[in-house]
Amino acid sequence: MNIIQPILASQHAADYRQAWHLAGVWRRSINLCSDSGELLTLHRRGSGFGPGGWVLRCEDFDALREALDGNERPQVIAEGMRLGAFTLRTPRKYCSLRLMPHAQPSGLAGHMLMQGEETGLFGLLVQAVSAPLDAELLHYQRSFAAALTGEGVDWRPWLGKGPGLTPSHDDTLTGMMLAGWYFGALKPAVARRFFAASGNLAEVTTMVSVSYLRYAAEGCFASPLLHFTHALGRSRRVPEATEALLALGHTSGADTLLGFWLGQQIIKG
């Protein structure tokens, strides 16, 4: 039996002691979904990781990924979890991926948006943020402004639009929530009800996206997003952190950065 010891895990990840099924095997991540709809993601080291994730060494991840045929049913055991011919031991080291509001937050400078990366729905990022703002983005931005005041917003008409495992509009909303928490405009009382008027999000978008959106409402984000806000708040290594964010997925990084800028415009005026 091959033993894998995760090197790091998010303290916000779902309790592994429940029934799981294999939900997706990707180049840098393996997704497990519980019968209750929670997601646990196994990440390849060096690719960043999310608030519902465990990080595996590259060689361990590659060996596990190569051995899986997609039909395995994870089994909870005393040591942790059995997946195919592998035993994943329970993590020993955990960290928080919760974003706390910055005392003196620095805004995203306009020149950082002058990027040639493609967004999922609105062309180049530099075009998407150019005046006049697309009518759909303007409406989306106004909906976020209403949500910040505690108004119930049904996000389902927006979510699931665009390409990717986390569709473009979902990434943009995540970026807006990132700005909301970073600038201290998204308050815990409002955040707890953020999706209350939206019913079952799984009806309109992917389970991976639902997981990230619900974590974002709680103020928990993937490590590249936290690195970006950390750099922004300290005005250090901002270009490198922005590049790392833009490298996410096919258009996820650009869509998230677009959302952060939309949120910043509402909050900072």
N, C-alpha and C positions, 0 to 999 in steps of 0.2 A: 504494500500500500504506500503510495507517494504522499508525503506530508508537506503541506504548505502552511507556513506561518506568515500571516499578513504583517506588513511592517508598520502600518498605520491605519487607523479607522476614524471615521467621523463619530463623535459622540451623539450625533443626532440620528444616526442610522437606525433603521427598524430593528427590533429584537429578532435575532436570527432563529430563536426557538419557536418556530411555527412552520406550517406546511408551505413549501415553495414549489414552483415549477420554473424551468429554464425558459426565459422569455426572449433572449436574443444574444447572439455571439458576434461580437464586432472585433475590429482590428485592435482596438485599445480598451475595450470594455466588454464585460459579460454581465447581462442583466438577469436577475432572478426576481420573480414576482410572487408574492404570497397570495394565498387564497382570499385574503381580505383586501387585496389590491395594493399593498405596500411594495415598494421597490428596494432591492438591495443590489448595488452595482459593484462589481469587482473591477478595479482599475489597474491598468498597466502603469508601473512607476514611470514618472517623467511626463505623464500626459495630463497632470492635474487630477483633482478628484472632487466629487460632489458631496453634499451634505448627507446623502444616503449611501455612502461608499466605503469600501475597504480597499487599501492599496496593496498590490502584490509585486514582488520583485519581478523584473522583466523575464528572467528565465523561468520562473514559476508560472507566470501568466501565460507565456508562450507555450509551455508544455501542456498546461491545462486546456488552453484554447485548441491546440492541435489535436488533443485526445477526444474532445467533445464531438458528438454527432448530432446534437440537438434534441435527442429524445431522453436524455437523462432526467431523472427525478431526484432533486436534492433530498438528502435525508439528514435530519438532526440526530446527532450522536453525542455521547458524553464529552468528547474532545472538541466538538464544534459542529461541523457539517461535512457530510460525505457527498461528493459530486463525481460520479463516474468512478474511476480508479483512484481518485484523490481525496485526501482528508484535509479540509481547511480548518485549522485550529482557530480558536477564538482569538481576536486581536489582544495584544498586550499593551499597546500604546494608542491612546485616543487624543483627538484634538477637537477644538470647537471651530466651526465654520460660521459662526454668528457674527454679523456685522453690527458694530455699535456706532451710533451717531458720532461724528467727529466734532470736537469742540470748536475748531476754527476751520471748517472745510473749505478747500480751494475748488473753484469751479473748473470745468473742462474747457480749456482754451479753444477758441474757434479754429486755430490752425491745426489742431490735432484731428479735426474732422475732415481735413482736406485730403482724403484718402481715396485711392482708386479701387478699393475693395467693393464688391457687389453686395448689395442687400438682397434679400430674397424676393422683395416685391416692388421696390422703388428705384431700381437701377443703382448707379454708383452712390456710395455714401455721401460724397461731396454734393451730388445732385439732390439727394433726398433731404438734406438740411438747408438747401438754398431756398431763399424766398422767391415766390410765395410758396408756402408749405402746401403739399398735396392735401386736398380736401379730406381724404380718408385719414391721413395722419393727424390733421387738425382736429377731427372729430374724436379720434382715439386719445389724443392729448387732453382734450376737454373732459372726456370720460374719466381719465385719471385724476384730473383736478377735482372733479366732483367726488370721486372716491376718497380723496384725501380729507375731505370735509366730513366724511362719514356717510355720505349718500350711497344707497345701495345701487350697485351697477351690475347688470347682467353681462358678463364678459363673453358668453358663449357665441354671440354673432361674430366676434373678432377671432376667437381662438381656433386653431387648426388650419389657419390660412397660410399658404406658402410652403416651400419645400423643407424637407429635413425631418429627422427623428424628433426634434423640437421645432415645430413649424415657425416660420418667420415672425408672425404676429405674437406668438407666445414668447419668443426671445425678446421682442421689443417691450412687451409688458414686464418681463423679468428685469430688463434694463431700467424701466421707469421705477419699479419697486426698489431696485438697487439705489437709484438716486434718492428716492423717498427716505430710505433708511439712512443713507450716507449724510444727507442734509438735515436729518432729524424731523422731517415733515410727515413721515408715516409713523403715527403713534400706535403703540401696542393695542389700545382699545379698538382703534379703527382696523388695524391689521387682522385682528381676530375675526372680524366680520367681512373681510375684504371680498371673499367669494360667496358670502351667504346668499346673495340674490342670484347666483349663477347655476344653481342646481348641480347636476352631475357633470363635471367637466369631462369625464371619460367618454361621454357621448359625442363630444365634438373634437377631441384631440387625442394624442397618443398618451399611453400610460406613463412613459418617460417624462413627457412634458408636464403632465398633471403633477407628478412628483416634484419636479423642479419648481413649478409655480407655487405649490403649497408650501414648500420650504422657503421660497422667496417671501411669501406673505408673513412668514415667521421671522424673517430677517436672516435666513441662512442661505449661503450662496456657494457656488463652486469656487475652488481655490484661485483660478485665474481672475475671477471677478473681484475677489477680496484683495488680491495682489494689486489690481488696478486701483481700487479705492485707497489702499494703503499708500501707494506711490503718489496718487493725486493729493492726498491729505498732507503729505510731507514735501510735495514738490520735488521729489527725487525719483530718478529713473522712470519718469512718466512715459517717454517714448517707448522704452523697452516693455513696460507693463501694457501699454496700449497695443503694441505689436503682438504680444502674447494673447491678448484678448481677441484681437482680430483674426488670429490663427485658429480660433475654435470652429470646428465643423466646416461646412461649405460656406454658409452665410451667417451662421449663428453669432460669430463675433461682431460682425458689422451690424447685424440687427439689434444686438444687445447694446452696442455703443450708440446706435441711433436712439434706442429707448432711453438710455441714460441722458442723452442730450435733450430729448423731448421733456423728460421729467425735470431736468435742471432748469429749462426755460420757464416751466410753470412755477417752480419753487423759488427761483432766484429773480424772476421777473425780467 
